[in-house]
Amino acid sequence: MGRNSELFYNHLFMNQTLRQQVGQLIIMGFDGTSVAPSLDSMLQELQPAGVILFARNIESAQQTHALLSACRATLTIAPFLGVDMEGGSVDRLKRFMGPAPSAASVFNAGNKSWFAQHGELIGAECSALGFNTNFAPTLDLALPNSRLVLGSRTVSPDPEQVAEYGRLFLEGLCKSGALGCGKHFPGLGEATLDTHNELTSIEKPLSDMWQQDIAPFRILCGDLPLMMVGHANYPTVTKDKLPASISPVWITEILRNKIGYRGLIVSDDMEMGAVLAAGSVGEIAVAAVRAGANIVLVCRKEEMVRQAWEALLHEAECDPAFAGRVAEAAHQVLAFKNQARELKKFPSQFSRAAVEKQRQEMGKFVAQLEQEQQRKSSEAAGQDC
């Protein structure tokens, strides 16, 4: 951090009100494909750390760029402009970019140079539209229990192979100018239920998880700018029924202190059924920050975003210790933003040519994968004869 930049950051933090600090602890989603007056008012008032778009917000390349540009113009501190782009079943841009391959299909092709290329191509698509943050890669193990839940989002049951794919994917993202986020700590490989809908309980001792599920996160600890904590419960470890996303044992004791992670800790979406089973969106937002999270995702309903913001603010106004936790978390977010060059870049003009170039590049990559899959299938058929 340069001296002038450090002075500016210190001045910014010291002059932040409590309301502004709370805003930096939320990345919000919303409905709609443009910034409606109500959304504009909310962005101006809450000043969230960033926004995240989903397929419901994305109609065309130019509209997406315009939407991100409008959000960015309303926020006074460089925002996270986020999206989930893993490829395969989690592909928000396929409507106009063409489908990106899944992590599993790229991994199974066996060419490690393609792992980085996967990240670079996805990152380039994101960057061409104005996104600076991609909530990927998935670092959960590909285990039988979660096959129906996670499918092609996972790459291998071997934690070292998962980490290798993740590291190279992140390198590709970084090269293209996008931040990555490893998910879903401490691992959903043993999850039998979808946490979008209900809480899944994973009975596994910490010693086994340390060597297996947690290993990719440990190996990539220094490579992940952001890490997302999932909503599963691990009663053997925590001796309670709390999802990891609001658990001080997982976030502070294990992720921060035992593993030594120093990046930003982000919750999975606070509107998901698994975590809402533990309380209202306001209560769980407070619980996540109290447990050690820097940022909570509230991904759709504007009224839930406001409830989370108001609950965090109210708790900080009433509890000096929690106000200190809010200040600490906001301090970490602002320090990160000050250093992250990805957040400072934005394509001021929409370029149809740039989008078309990325669409064609992804098409070529998909064709390469299909050719490799056909070659492997032919070889396997030949061996069976």
TIMAR-251604 format. One record per residue (C-alpha): z, x, y; residue in three letters. Coordinates in steps of 0.2 Angstrom, whole numbers, plus 2048, in hexadecimal, padded with zeros to 3 digits. Each point is the difference from the previous one (the first is absolute). Layout:
<rolos>
[[Z, X, Y], 'ALA']
...
</rolos>
This chain:
<rolos>
[[800, 800, 800], 'MET']
[[7FB, 807, 811], 'GLY']
[[80D, 802, 80E], 'ARG']
[[7F8, 7F3, 80B], 'ASN']
[[7FD, 7F4, 7F2], 'SER']
[[813, 802, 7FB], 'GLU']
[[806, 7FD, 811], 'LEU']
[[7F5, 7F0, 801], 'PHE']
[[806, 7FA, 7F0], 'TYR']
[[813, 803, 805], 'ASN']
[[7FD, 7F7, 810], 'HIS']
[[7F8, 7F2, 7F7], 'LEU']
[[80E, 7FE, 7F4], 'PHE']
[[80E, 802, 80C], 'MET']
[[7F8, 7F2, 80B], 'ASN']
[[7FD, 7F4, 7F2], 'GLN']
[[80A, 7F0, 801], 'THR']
[[808, 7F9, 7F0], 'LEU']
[[7F3, 7F3, 7FF], 'ARG']
[[7F2, 80D, 800], 'GLN']
[[809, 80A, 7F3], 'GLN']
[[801, 7F1, 7F5], 'VAL']
[[7ED, 7FD, 802], 'GLY']
[[7FC, 811, 7FA], 'GLN']
[[809, 7FB, 7EF], 'LEU']
[[7F3, 7F2, 7FC], 'ILE']
[[7EE, 801, 7FB], 'ILE']
[[7F9, 7EE, 800], 'MET']
[[7F2, 7F6, 7F9], 'GLY']
[[7F9, 7EF, 806], 'PHE']
[[7F3, 7F3, 7FD], 'ASP']
[[7F0, 7FF, 809], 'GLY']
[[7F1, 80B, 804], 'THR']
[[803, 803, 812], 'SER']
[[80F, 802, 80C], 'VAL']
[[805, 7EE, 804], 'ALA']
[[80B, 7FD, 810], 'PRO']
[[80F, 7FE, 7F5], 'SER']
[[7FD, 810, 7F7], 'LEU']
[[7FD, 809, 810], 'ASP']
[[810, 7FA, 807], 'SER']
[[80A, 805, 7F1], 'MET']
[[7F8, 812, 7FF], 'LEU']
[[804, 802, 813], 'GLN']
[[812, 7FA, 7FE], 'GLU']
[[805, 808, 7EF], 'LEU']
[[7F5, 810, 802], 'GLN']
[[800, 803, 7ED], 'PRO']
[[7FD, 811, 7F8], 'ALA']
[[7EF, 7FA, 7FA], 'GLY']
[[7F6, 7F2, 7F8], 'VAL']
[[7F9, 7FE, 7EE], 'ILE']
[[7F0, 7F7, 7FC], 'LEU']
[[7FB, 7F6, 7F1], 'PHE']
[[7F0, 7F8, 7F9], 'ALA']
[[805, 7F0, 80A], 'ARG']
[[7FF, 80A, 810], 'ASN']
[[7EF, 809, 7FC], 'ILE']
[[7EF, 7F8, 802], 'GLU']
[[7F4, 80D, 805], 'SER']
[[801, 813, 805], 'ALA']
[[7FD, 7FC, 812], 'GLN']
[[80D, 7F2, 801], 'GLN']
[[80D, 80B, 7F7], 'THR']
[[7FD, 80E, 80C], 'HIS']
[[802, 7F4, 80F], 'ALA']
[[810, 7F9, 7F8], 'LEU']
[[808, 811, 7FE], 'LEU']
[[7FB, 805, 811], 'SER']
[[808, 7F1, 808], 'ALA']
[[810, 803, 7F6], 'CYS']
[[800, 812, 805], 'ARG']
[[7FD, 7FC, 813], 'ALA']
[[810, 7F4, 800], 'THR']
[[80C, 80D, 7F9], 'LEU']
[[807, 80D, 80B], 'THR']
[[804, 80D, 7F3], 'ILE']
[[7F2, 806, 7F4], 'ALA']
[[801, 7F4, 7F1], 'PRO']
[[7FD, 801, 7EE], 'PHE']
[[7F0, 7F6, 7FD], 'LEU']
[[802, 7FD, 7ED], 'GLY']
[[7F7, 7F9, 7F1], 'VAL']
[[802, 800, 7ED], 'ASP']
[[7F0, 809, 7FA], 'MET']
[[803, 806, 7EE], 'GLU']
[[7EF, 7FB, 7F9], 'GLY']
[[7FD, 7F4, 7F2], 'GLY']
[[80B, 7F1, 800], 'SER']
[[808, 805, 811], 'VAL']
[[7F1, 802, 80B], 'ASP']
[[801, 7F7, 811], 'ARG']
[[7EF, 807, 806], 'LEU']
[[7F4, 7FB, 7F2], 'LYS']
[[7F9, 7F1, 809], 'ARG']
[[7F5, 80C, 80B], 'PHE']
[[803, 812, 7FA], 'MET']
[[7FC, 7FC, 7ED], 'GLY']
[[80D, 802, 7F3], 'PRO']
[[80A, 810, 7FE], 'ALA']
[[805, 805, 7EF], 'PRO']
[[811, 7FE, 7F9], 'SER']
[[80C, 80F, 7FE], 'ALA']
[[7FF, 7FE, 7ED], 'ALA']
[[7ED, 801, 7FF], 'SER']
[[800, 810, 80B], 'VAL']
[[80D, 808, 7F6], 'PHE']
[[7F8, 7FB, 7EF], 'ASN']
[[7F0, 809, 805], 'ALA']
[[809, 810, 7FE], 'GLY']
[[7F9, 809, 80F], 'ASN']
[[80E, 806, 80B], 'LYS']
[[7F5, 803, 80F], 'SER']
[[7FD, 7EE, 800], 'TRP']
[[812, 7FC, 802], 'PHE']
[[7FF, 808, 812], 'ALA']
[[7EF, 7F8, 803], 'GLN']
[[808, 7EF, 7FC], 'HIS']
[[80D, 803, 80D], 'GLY']
[[7F4, 807, 80D], 'GLU']
[[7F3, 7F2, 7FE], 'LEU']
[[80D, 7F3, 801], 'ILE']
[[808, 809, 80F], 'GLY']
[[7EF, 801, 809], 'ALA']
[[7FD, 7EE, 7FE], 'GLU']
[[811, 7FC, 807], 'CYS']
[[7FE, 80C, 80F], 'SER']
[[7EF, 7FA, 804], 'ALA']
[[807, 7EF, 804], 'LEU']
[[810, 806, 809], 'GLY']
[[80D, 800, 7F2], 'PHE']
[[80B, 810, 801], 'ASN']
[[80C, 7FC, 7F1], 'THR']
[[7FC, 7FB, 7EE], 'ASN']
[[80E, 7FA, 7F5], 'PHE']
[[7FA, 80A, 7F1], 'ALA']
[[801, 808, 7F4], 'PRO']
[[809, 7F6, 7F2], 'THR']
[[80B, 80D, 7F7], 'LEU']
[[807, 7F4, 7F3], 'ASP']
[[7FE, 805, 7EE], 'LEU']
[[7F3, 7F7, 7F5], 'ALA']
[[80C, 7FA, 7F3], 'LEU']
[[7FE, 7F1, 7F4], 'PRO']
[[80D, 7F5, 808], 'ASN']
[[7F7, 7FF, 811], 'SER']
[[7EE, 800, 7F9], 'ARG']
[[7FE, 7ED, 804], 'LEU']
[[808, 802, 811], 'VAL']
[[7F8, 811, 807], 'LEU']
[[7F0, 801, 7F5], 'GLY']
[[7F4, 80D, 807], 'SER']
[[80B, 804, 80F], 'ARG']
[[809, 80D, 7F5], 'THR']
[[7F8, 810, 7F8], 'VAL']
[[80A, 807, 7F3], 'SER']
[[811, 7FF, 7F6], 'PRO']
[[802, 813, 803], 'ASP']
[[809, 803, 811], 'PRO']
[[7F8, 811, 803], 'GLU']
[[7EF, 7F8, 7FE], 'GLN']
[[805, 7F2, 80C], 'VAL']
[[806, 80D, 80D], 'ALA']
[[7F0, 80A, 7FE], 'GLU']
[[7F5, 7F1, 804], 'TYR']
[[80C, 7FB, 80E], 'GLY']
[[800, 812, 808], 'ARG']
[[7ED, 801, 800], 'LEU']
[[7FE, 7EE, 806], 'PHE']
[[80B, 804, 80E], 'LEU']
[[7F7, 810, 804], 'GLU']
[[7F0, 7F5, 802], 'GLY']
[[808, 7F4, 80B], 'LEU']
[[807, 80D, 80B], 'CYS']
[[7EF, 808, 801], 'LYS']
[[7F9, 7F0, 806], 'SER']
[[80D, 7FE, 80D], 'GLY']
[[80B, 7F2, 7F8], 'ALA']
[[813, 801, 7FB], 'LEU']
[[804, 7FB, 7EF], 'GLY']
[[810, 7F8, 7F8], 'CYS']
[[806, 802, 7EE], 'GLY']
[[806, 7F1, 7F8], 'LYS']
[[80A, 7F7, 7F8], 'HIS']
[[810, 80C, 7FF], 'PHE']
[[809, 801, 7F5], 'PRO']
[[7F2, 7FA, 7F5], 'GLY']
[[7FA, 7EF, 7F9], 'LEU']
[[7F9, 807, 7F0], 'GLY']
[[80D, 7F7, 7F5], 'GLU']
[[7FE, 7EF, 80A], 'ALA']
[[7FC, 7F1, 7F6], 'THR']
[[800, 7F4, 80F], 'LEU']
[[7F6, 800, 810], 'ASP']
[[80C, 804, 80F], 'THR']
[[7F4, 7F6, 80B], 'HIS']
[[808, 7F0, 7F7], 'ASN']
[[810, 805, 7F8], 'GLU']
[[80D, 80D, 7FE], 'LEU']
[[7FD, 80B, 7F1], 'THR']
[[80F, 80A, 7F8], 'SER']
[[7FC, 811, 7F8], 'ILE']
[[80E, 806, 7F4], 'GLU']
[[7FD, 813, 800], 'LYS']
[[80D, 80E, 803], 'PRO']
[[7FD, 80B, 80F], 'LEU']
[[7FE, 810, 7F4], 'SER']
[[7F1, 7F8, 7F8], 'ASP']
[[7F9, 7FA, 811], 'MET']
[[802, 811, 808], 'TRP']
[[7F5, 808, 7F3], 'GLN']
[[7F4, 7F1, 7FF], 'GLN']
[[7FE, 7F3, 80D], 'ASP']
[[807, 80A, 80F], 'ILE']
[[7F7, 810, 7FB], 'ALA']
[[7F0, 7FD, 80A], 'PRO']
[[80A, 7FC, 810], 'PHE']
[[80B, 80F, 7FD], 'ARG']
[[7F1, 80B, 7FD], 'ILE']
[[7F7, 7F9, 810], 'LEU']
[[80F, 800, 80B], 'CYS']
[[7F9, 80C, 80C], 'GLY']
[[7EF, 7F8, 800], 'ASP']
[[804, 7EE, 804], 'LEU']
[[801, 7FC, 813], 'PRO']
[[806, 7EF, 7FB], 'LEU']
[[808, 7F9, 7F0], 'MET']
[[802, 7EE, 7FC], 'MET']
[[80F, 7F9, 7F6], 'VAL']
[[7FC, 7F2, 7F5], 'GLY']
[[80A, 7F0, 7FC], 'HIS']
[[805, 802, 7EE], 'ALA']
[[812, 801, 7FA], 'ASN']
[[807, 80E, 7F6], 'TYR']
[[812, 7FB, 7FA], 'PRO']
[[803, 80E, 7F5], 'THR']
[[7FF, 80C, 80F], 'VAL']
[[807, 7F5, 80E], 'THR']
[[80C, 7F5, 7F6], 'LYS']
[[7FB, 7F1, 80B], 'ASP']
[[7F2, 7F3, 802], 'LYS']
[[7F8, 807, 810], 'LEU']
[[7ED, 805, 801], 'PRO']
[[7FE, 812, 803], 'ALA']
[[7F9, 7FC, 812], 'SER']
[[811, 7FB, 806], 'ILE']
[[80A, 80C, 7F5], 'SER']
[[80A, 80E, 809], 'PRO']
[[801, 808, 7EF], 'VAL']
[[7ED, 802, 7FE], 'TRP']
[[7FB, 803, 812], 'ILE']
[[80E, 80B, 807], 'THR']
[[809, 807, 7F1], 'GLU']
[[7F1, 803, 7F5], 'ILE']
[[7F0, 801, 80B], 'LEU']
[[808, 808, 80F], 'ARG']
[[80E, 80B, 7F9], 'ASN']
[[7FC, 804, 7EE], 'LYS']
[[7ED, 801, 801], 'ILE']
[[801, 806, 812], 'GLY']
[[7F1, 7F5, 807], 'TYR']
[[7FE, 803, 813], 'ARG']
[[7F1, 7F4, 804], 'GLY']
[[801, 7EE, 805], 'LEU']
[[807, 7F3, 7F4], 'ILE']
[[7F8, 7EF, 800], 'VAL']
[[804, 7F1, 7F7], 'SER']
[[7F4, 7F6, 7F6], 'ASP']
[[7FC, 7EF, 808], 'ASP']
[[810, 7F6, 805], 'MET']
[[7F7, 7F0, 7FD], 'GLU']
[[7FF, 803, 7ED], 'MET']
[[809, 7F5, 7F4], 'GLY']
[[80A, 80E, 7F7], 'ALA']
[[809, 805, 810], 'VAL']
[[802, 7EF, 808], 'LEU']
[[80A, 7FB, 7F1], 'ALA']
[[80D, 80C, 808], 'ALA']
[[801, 7F7, 811], 'GLY']
[[7F7, 7FA, 80F], 'SER']
[[7F3, 80B, 807], 'VAL']
[[80C, 805, 80E], 'GLY']
[[80E, 804, 7F4], 'GLU']
[[7F5, 80B, 7F5], 'ILE']
[[7F8, 809, 80F], 'ALA']
[[811, 805, 806], 'VAL']
[[805, 805, 7EE], 'ALA']
[[7F0, 80B, 7FF], 'ALA']
[[804, 809, 810], 'VAL']
[[812, 802, 7FC], 'ARG']
[[7FC, 807, 7EF], 'ALA']
[[7F5, 80D, 808], 'GLY']
[[7EF, 7FA, 803], 'ALA']
[[7F6, 804, 810], 'ASN']
[[7F4, 7F2, 800], 'ILE']
[[7FF, 7EF, 7F8], 'VAL']
[[7F0, 7F7, 7FC], 'LEU']
[[7FF, 7EE, 805], 'VAL']
[[7EE, 7FC, 7FB], 'CYS']
[[7FB, 7EE, 805], 'ARG']
[[80A, 7F3, 808], 'LYS']
[[803, 802, 812], 'GLU']
[[810, 7F6, 800], 'GLU']
[[807, 80C, 7F2], 'MET']
[[7FB, 80F, 80A], 'VAL']
[[80A, 7F9, 80F], 'ARG']
[[80F, 7FC, 7F4], 'GLN']
[[800, 812, 7FA], 'ALA']
[[800, 807, 812], 'TRP']
[[80D, 7F4, 806], 'GLU']
[[80C, 803, 7F2], 'ALA']
[[7FE, 813, 802], 'LEU']
[[803, 7FF, 812], 'LEU']
[[80F, 7F4, 7FE], 'HIS']
[[808, 80B, 7F3], 'GLU']
[[7FE, 80F, 80B], 'ALA']
[[808, 7F7, 80F], 'GLU']
[[80F, 7FB, 7F6], 'CYS']
[[802, 810, 7F5], 'ASP']
[[801, 811, 808], 'PRO']
[[7FE, 809, 7F0], 'ALA']
[[7F0, 7F6, 7FC], 'PHE']
[[7FA, 803, 812], 'ALA']
[[802, 813, 7FC], 'GLY']
[[7F6, 7FD, 7F0], 'ARG']
[[7F2, 7F7, 80A], 'VAL']
[[800, 80E, 80C], 'ALA']
[[7FE, 80D, 7F2], 'GLU']
[[7F2, 7F7, 7F8], 'ALA']
[[7F7, 7FD, 810], 'ALA']
[[802, 813, 805], 'HIS']
[[7F8, 805, 7EF], 'GLN']
[[7F2, 7F4, 803], 'VAL']
[[7FC, 806, 811], 'LEU']
[[801, 812, 7FB], 'ALA']
[[7F4, 7FD, 7F2], 'PHE']
[[7F4, 7F7, 80C], 'LYS']
[[801, 80E, 80C], 'ASN']
[[7FA, 80C, 7F3], 'GLN']
[[7F3, 7F5, 7F6], 'ALA']
[[7EF, 804, 807], 'ARG']
[[7F9, 7F2, 7F6], 'GLU']
[[809, 7F3, 80B], 'LEU']
[[7F8, 808, 810], 'LYS']
[[7EE, 7FD, 7FB], 'LYS']
[[7F6, 7F0, 801], 'PHE']
[[7EE, 7FD, 800], 'PRO']
[[7FE, 7F9, 812], 'SER']
[[7EF, 7F9, 7FC], 'GLN']
[[7FB, 7F7, 7F0], 'PHE']
[[7F2, 809, 7F7], 'SER']
[[7F6, 7F6, 7F4], 'ARG']
[[7F7, 810, 7FA], 'ALA']
[[811, 808, 7FC], 'ALA']
[[805, 7F1, 7F5], 'VAL']
[[7EF, 7FF, 7F8], 'GLU']
[[801, 813, 7FC], 'LYS']
[[811, 7FD, 7F7], 'GLN']
[[7FA, 7F1, 7F7], 'ARG']
[[7F1, 80A, 7F9], 'GLN']
[[80C, 80F, 7FB], 'GLU']
[[80B, 7F4, 7F7], 'MET']
[[7F1, 7F9, 7F7], 'GLY']
[[7FB, 811, 7FA], 'LYS']
[[811, 804, 7FA], 'PHE']
[[801, 7F0, 7F6], 'VAL']
[[7EF, 804, 7F8], 'ALA']
[[807, 811, 7FB], 'GLN']
[[80F, 7F8, 7F8], 'LEU']
[[7F5, 7F3, 7F6], 'GLU']
[[7F4, 80E, 7FA], 'GLN']
[[80F, 80A, 7FA], 'GLU']
[[807, 7F1, 7F7], 'GLN']
[[7F0, 7FC, 7F8], 'GLN']
[[7FE, 812, 7FA], 'ARG']
[[812, 800, 7F8], 'LYS']
[[7FC, 7EF, 7F8], 'SER']
[[7F0, 807, 7F9], 'SER']
[[809, 810, 7F9], 'GLU']
[[80E, 7F5, 7F8], 'ALA']
[[7F3, 7F5, 7F8], 'ALA']
[[7F7, 80F, 7F9], 'GLY']
[[810, 807, 7F9], 'GLN']
[[803, 7EF, 7F7], 'ASP']
[[7EF, 801, 7F7], 'CYS']
</rolos>
